[in-house]
Amino acid sequence: MLAAALLLPLAPAPGRADPALDLGRRVFLDLAEPRCGLCHALAEAGTTGQVGPALDGLKPDAARVKAAVVNGIGVMPAFEDLTPEQVEAVAHYVATVAGRGR
């Protein structure tokens, strides 16, 4: 049982920030061009976009978000100006907060 617990990723301790989550939120709100919230509604981010799917209802996993950000999908462009770290962070952010509200 202890060995299995050692394999689980560590969650941030209460009161400590998750740097990847913080970066992902910044990418979602400010760094991606066009900004993600222009098209996507996401309660935690306070966005109400109506062009793309509402992420709270979709609740995509990180792999799905990453694929959409890297490759584009439908009218959504590929975000070629984001760094790999920014892509991973925004995928982590959306997968973590979608459906959880504010």
Backbone hydrogen bonds, N-H to C=O, Kabsch-Sander energy under -0.5 kcal/mol:
donor,donor_aa,acceptor,acceptor_aa,energy
5,A,1,M,-1.9
6,L,2,L,-1.7
7,L,3,A,-0.7
7,L,4,A,-0.9
8,L,4,A,-0.6
8,L,5,A,-0.8
16,R,13,A,-2.5
22,D,18,D,-2.4
23,L,19,P,-2.6
24,G,20,A,-2.6
25,R,21,L,-2.1
26,R,22,D,-2.0
27,V,23,L,-2.6
28,F,24,G,-2.6
29,L,25,R,-2.6
30,D,26,R,-3.1
31,L,26,R,-2.1
32,A,27,V,-2.2
36,C,28,F,-0.9
37,G,28,F,-1.0
38,L,35,R,-1.5
39,C,36,C,-1.4
40,H,36,C,-2.5
42,L,47,T,-1.2
45,A,42,L,-0.8
46,G,42,L,-1.0
46,G,43,A,-1.0
47,T,42,L,-1.8
49,G,37,G,-0.8
49,G,40,H,-1.0
50,Q,38,L,-0.6
52,G,39,C,-1.8
55,L,41,A,-1.9
55,L,53,P,-0.6
56,D,41,A,-0.6
57,G,54,A,-0.6
58,L,54,A,-1.8
59,K,55,L,-2.7
65,V,61,D,-2.0
66,K,62,A,-2.8
67,A,63,A,-2.3
68,A,64,R,-2.0
69,V,65,V,-2.6
70,V,66,K,-2.7
71,N,67,A,-2.5
72,G,68,A,-1.9
73,I,76,M,-1.5
76,M,73,I,-2.3
79,F,69,V,-3.1
80,E,78,A,-1.3
82,L,79,F,-1.1
87,V,83,T,-2.4
88,E,84,P,-2.6
89,A,85,E,-2.3
90,V,86,Q,-2.6
91,A,87,V,-2.2
92,H,88,E,-2.4
93,Y,89,A,-2.7
94,V,90,V,-2.6
95,A,91,A,-2.3
96,T,92,H,-2.0
97,V,93,Y,-2.6
98,A,94,V,-2.4
100,R,97,V,-2.3
